[in-house]
């Protein structure tokens, strides 16, 4: 069974390596840049990691409102 990702990193990292999956707030989180730190997490609808990695989806997932998030999606 594929991991369901609930957070994606929206920080503007330079490409640091292969995309990475880690834990954030007891849920799986995905960073396309492969960064180890300085993440800005945005909650998404639970999405299989394969969907985020596929070219067909362009790595885009639906963002959902999260009242507990410490970061705002608006800049």
C-alpha angles and dihedrals in degrees: 000000000000122000114255111226116216100175133043126192112243096180117123098243122167109244104280103172142298117350111273137214120207140156121272122173091345092305135096116268130193130210115188091198094056092232119167096208146005093063125166105203125208121189116238135183106277103277130180112252089234090062091053091048096047120101090220091067093039086222091286120143132176113267116221130200113260117190091194095055115117092203129069122222091216118081 
